[in-house]
Amino acid sequence: MVRLVPGNPAPALFKRVAIEMASALVAERADGTRVYLRYFPTGEVEQWSGRRRRWVLLGICAPMVSRFDAAPQCTKGPLQLLRE
């Protein structure tokens, strides 16, 4: 189980414009396998699929603007990681 809590109180700026970048996360399961995830400011959460050799969309989650410690709300409920 992985919980993503997006929040960047000071996003990167270039000429006073926020730069839209993905945040990446590498998590290790108890069996030693690694899970590669990336989260975009627009809400997309993707996982790298070694089998498919591409990024797979897990869902779209909107961060709670009012609190940084609140979990994002995902459109289809909690995200399910790929089992590979």
CNS distance restraints for C-alpha pairs under 8 A (distance, minus, plus):
assign (resid   2 and name CA) (resid  27 and name CA) 7.71 0.50 0.50
assign (resid   3 and name CA) (resid  71 and name CA) 7.86 0.50 0.50
assign (resid   4 and name CA) (resid  71 and name CA) 7.30 0.50 0.50
assign (resid   4 and name CA) (resid  72 and name CA) 7.62 0.50 0.50
assign (resid   5 and name CA) (resid  63 and name CA) 7.64 0.50 0.50
assign (resid   5 and name CA) (resid  68 and name CA) 7.53 0.50 0.50
assign (resid   5 and name CA) (resid  69 and name CA) 7.08 0.50 0.50
assign (resid   5 and name CA) (resid  70 and name CA) 7.27 0.50 0.50
assign (resid   5 and name CA) (resid  71 and name CA) 5.72 0.50 0.50
assign (resid   5 and name CA) (resid  72 and name CA) 6.57 0.50 0.50
assign (resid   6 and name CA) (resid  63 and name CA) 6.30 0.50 0.50
assign (resid   6 and name CA) (resid  68 and name CA) 7.44 0.50 0.50
assign (resid   6 and name CA) (resid  72 and name CA) 7.39 0.50 0.50
assign (resid   7 and name CA) (resid  63 and name CA) 7.58 0.50 0.50
assign (resid   7 and name CA) (resid  68 and name CA) 5.81 0.50 0.50
assign (resid  11 and name CA) (resid  18 and name CA) 6.30 0.50 0.50
assign (resid  11 and name CA) (resid  19 and name CA) 7.23 0.50 0.50
assign (resid  12 and name CA) (resid  18 and name CA) 5.77 0.50 0.50
assign (resid  12 and name CA) (resid  19 and name CA) 5.54 0.50 0.50
assign (resid  13 and name CA) (resid  17 and name CA) 5.22 0.50 0.50
assign (resid  13 and name CA) (resid  18 and name CA) 4.46 0.50 0.50
assign (resid  13 and name CA) (resid  19 and name CA) 5.57 0.50 0.50
assign (resid  14 and name CA) (resid  18 and name CA) 6.48 0.50 0.50
assign (resid  14 and name CA) (resid  19 and name CA) 6.64 0.50 0.50
assign (resid  20 and name CA) (resid  40 and name CA) 7.62 0.50 0.50
assign (resid  20 and name CA) (resid  41 and name CA) 6.51 0.50 0.50
assign (resid  21 and name CA) (resid  40 and name CA) 6.45 0.50 0.50
assign (resid  21 and name CA) (resid  41 and name CA) 7.01 0.50 0.50
assign (resid  22 and name CA) (resid  38 and name CA) 6.10 0.50 0.50
assign (resid  22 and name CA) (resid  39 and name CA) 5.35 0.50 0.50
assign (resid  22 and name CA) (resid  40 and name CA) 4.49 0.50 0.50
assign (resid  22 and name CA) (resid  41 and name CA) 6.83 0.50 0.50
assign (resid  23 and name CA) (resid  38 and name CA) 5.45 0.50 0.50
assign (resid  23 and name CA) (resid  39 and name CA) 5.18 0.50 0.50
assign (resid  23 and name CA) (resid  40 and name CA) 6.46 0.50 0.50
assign (resid  24 and name CA) (resid  36 and name CA) 7.40 0.50 0.50
assign (resid  24 and name CA) (resid  37 and name CA) 5.72 0.50 0.50
assign (resid  24 and name CA) (resid  38 and name CA) 4.28 0.50 0.50
assign (resid  24 and name CA) (resid  39 and name CA) 6.43 0.50 0.50
assign (resid  25 and name CA) (resid  36 and name CA) 5.97 0.50 0.50
assign (resid  25 and name CA) (resid  37 and name CA) 5.14 0.50 0.50
assign (resid  25 and name CA) (resid  38 and name CA) 6.12 0.50 0.50
assign (resid  26 and name CA) (resid  34 and name CA) 6.64 0.50 0.50
assign (resid  26 and name CA) (resid  35 and name CA) 5.66 0.50 0.50
assign (resid  26 and name CA) (resid  36 and name CA) 4.71 0.50 0.50
assign (resid  26 and name CA) (resid  37 and name CA) 6.34 0.50 0.50
assign (resid  27 and name CA) (resid  34 and name CA) 5.63 0.50 0.50
assign (resid  27 and name CA) (resid  35 and name CA) 5.14 0.50 0.50
assign (resid  27 and name CA) (resid  36 and name CA) 6.62 0.50 0.50
assign (resid  28 and name CA) (resid  32 and name CA) 5.80 0.50 0.50
assign (resid  28 and name CA) (resid  33 and name CA) 5.72 0.50 0.50
assign (resid  28 and name CA) (resid  34 and name CA) 4.43 0.50 0.50
assign (resid  28 and name CA) (resid  35 and name CA) 6.21 0.50 0.50
assign (resid  29 and name CA) (resid  33 and name CA) 5.48 0.50 0.50
assign (resid  29 and name CA) (resid  34 and name CA) 6.21 0.50 0.50
assign (resid  29 and name CA) (resid  35 and name CA) 7.54 0.50 0.50
assign (resid  35 and name CA) (resid  47 and name CA) 7.26 0.50 0.50
assign (resid  35 and name CA) (resid  48 and name CA) 7.38 0.50 0.50
assign (resid  36 and name CA) (resid  47 and name CA) 5.63 0.50 0.50
assign (resid  36 and name CA) (resid  48 and name CA) 5.47 0.50 0.50
assign (resid  37 and name CA) (resid  45 and name CA) 7.02 0.50 0.50
assign (resid  37 and name CA) (resid  46 and name CA) 5.59 0.50 0.50
assign (resid  37 and name CA) (resid  47 and name CA) 4.46 0.50 0.50
assign (resid  37 and name CA) (resid  48 and name CA) 6.43 0.50 0.50
assign (resid  38 and name CA) (resid  45 and name CA) 5.78 0.50 0.50
assign (resid  38 and name CA) (resid  46 and name CA) 5.35 0.50 0.50
assign (resid  38 and name CA) (resid  47 and name CA) 6.54 0.50 0.50
assign (resid  39 and name CA) (resid  43 and name CA) 6.66 0.50 0.50
assign (resid  39 and name CA) (resid  44 and name CA) 5.79 0.50 0.50
assign (resid  39 and name CA) (resid  45 and name CA) 4.57 0.50 0.50
assign (resid  39 and name CA) (resid  46 and name CA) 6.55 0.50 0.50
assign (resid  40 and name CA) (resid  44 and name CA) 5.35 0.50 0.50
assign (resid  40 and name CA) (resid  45 and name CA) 6.62 0.50 0.50
assign (resid  42 and name CA) (resid  62 and name CA) 7.62 0.50 0.50
assign (resid  43 and name CA) (resid  60 and name CA) 4.97 0.50 0.50
assign (resid  43 and name CA) (resid  61 and name CA) 4.73 0.50 0.50
assign (resid  43 and name CA) (resid  62 and name CA) 5.26 0.50 0.50
assign (resid  43 and name CA) (resid  63 and name CA) 7.45 0.50 0.50
assign (resid  44 and name CA) (resid  57 and name CA) 6.93 0.50 0.50
assign (resid  44 and name CA) (resid  58 and name CA) 7.66 0.50 0.50
assign (resid  44 and name CA) (resid  59 and name CA) 6.00 0.50 0.50
assign (resid  44 and name CA) (resid  60 and name CA) 4.46 0.50 0.50
assign (resid  44 and name CA) (resid  61 and name CA) 6.39 0.50 0.50
assign (resid  45 and name CA) (resid  57 and name CA) 6.02 0.50 0.50
assign (resid  45 and name CA) (resid  58 and name CA) 5.64 0.50 0.50
assign (resid  45 and name CA) (resid  59 and name CA) 5.64 0.50 0.50
assign (resid  45 and name CA) (resid  60 and name CA) 6.03 0.50 0.50
assign (resid  45 and name CA) (resid  61 and name CA) 7.19 0.50 0.50
assign (resid  46 and name CA) (resid  55 and name CA) 5.93 0.50 0.50
assign (resid  46 and name CA) (resid  56 and name CA) 5.25 0.50 0.50
assign (resid  46 and name CA) (resid  57 and name CA) 4.37 0.50 0.50
assign (resid  46 and name CA) (resid  58 and name CA) 5.30 0.50 0.50
assign (resid  46 and name CA) (resid  59 and name CA) 7.32 0.50 0.50
assign (resid  47 and name CA) (resid  55 and name CA) 5.54 0.50 0.50
assign (resid  47 and name CA) (resid  56 and name CA) 5.34 0.50 0.50
assign (resid  47 and name CA) (resid  57 and name CA) 6.62 0.50 0.50
assign (resid  47 and name CA) (resid  58 and name CA) 6.73 0.50 0.50
assign (resid  47 and name CA) (resid  81 and name CA) 7.42 0.50 0.50
assign (resid  47 and name CA) (resid  82 and name CA) 7.38 0.50 0.50
assign (resid  48 and name CA) (resid  53 and name CA) 7.28 0.50 0.50
assign (resid  48 and name CA) (resid  54 and name CA) 5.90 0.50 0.50
assign (resid  48 and name CA) (resid  55 and name CA) 4.45 0.50 0.50
assign (resid  48 and name CA) (resid  56 and name CA) 6.19 0.50 0.50
assign (resid  49 and name CA) (resid  53 and name CA) 5.45 0.50 0.50
assign (resid  49 and name CA) (resid  54 and name CA) 5.60 0.50 0.50
assign (resid  49 and name CA) (resid  55 and name CA) 5.99 0.50 0.50
assign (resid  49 and name CA) (resid  56 and name CA) 6.56 0.50 0.50
assign (resid  49 and name CA) (resid  82 and name CA) 7.56 0.50 0.50
assign (resid  49 and name CA) (resid  84 and name CA) 7.67 0.50 0.50
assign (resid  50 and name CA) (resid  54 and name CA) 7.12 0.50 0.50
assign (resid  50 and name CA) (resid  84 and name CA) 7.73 0.50 0.50
assign (resid  51 and name CA) (resid  84 and name CA) 7.28 0.50 0.50
assign (resid  58 and name CA) (resid  79 and name CA) 6.19 0.50 0.50
assign (resid  58 and name CA) (resid  80 and name CA) 6.85 0.50 0.50
assign (resid  58 and name CA) (resid  81 and name CA) 7.17 0.50 0.50
assign (resid  59 and name CA) (resid  74 and name CA) 6.86 0.50 0.50
assign (resid  59 and name CA) (resid  75 and name CA) 7.07 0.50 0.50
assign (resid  59 and name CA) (resid  76 and name CA) 7.08 0.50 0.50
assign (resid  59 and name CA) (resid  79 and name CA) 6.44 0.50 0.50
assign (resid  60 and name CA) (resid  74 and name CA) 5.63 0.50 0.50
assign (resid  60 and name CA) (resid  75 and name CA) 5.93 0.50 0.50
assign (resid  60 and name CA) (resid  76 and name CA) 7.92 0.50 0.50
assign (resid  61 and name CA) (resid  72 and name CA) 5.71 0.50 0.50
assign (resid  61 and name CA) (resid  73 and name CA) 5.28 0.50 0.50
assign (resid  61 and name CA) (resid  74 and name CA) 3.90 0.50 0.50
assign (resid  61 and name CA) (resid  75 and name CA) 6.20 0.50 0.50
assign (resid  62 and name CA) (resid  72 and name CA) 5.35 0.50 0.50
assign (resid  62 and name CA) (resid  73 and name CA) 5.36 0.50 0.50
assign (resid  62 and name CA) (resid  74 and name CA) 6.31 0.50 0.50
assign (resid  63 and name CA) (resid  70 and name CA) 7.85 0.50 0.50
assign (resid  63 and name CA) (resid  71 and name CA) 6.97 0.50 0.50
assign (resid  63 and name CA) (resid  72 and name CA) 4.24 0.50 0.50
assign (resid  63 and name CA) (resid  73 and name CA) 6.45 0.50 0.50
assign (resid  64 and name CA) (resid  68 and name CA) 6.98 0.50 0.50
assign (resid  64 and name CA) (resid  70 and name CA) 6.10 0.50 0.50
assign (resid  64 and name CA) (resid  71 and name CA) 6.86 0.50 0.50
assign (resid  64 and name CA) (resid  72 and name CA) 5.61 0.50 0.50
assign (resid  64 and name CA) (resid  73 and name CA) 7.17 0.50 0.50
assign (resid  73 and name CA) (resid  77 and name CA) 7.50 0.50 0.50
assign (resid  74 and name CA) (resid  78 and name CA) 6.36 0.50 0.50
assign (resid  74 and name CA) (resid  79 and name CA) 7.42 0.50 0.50
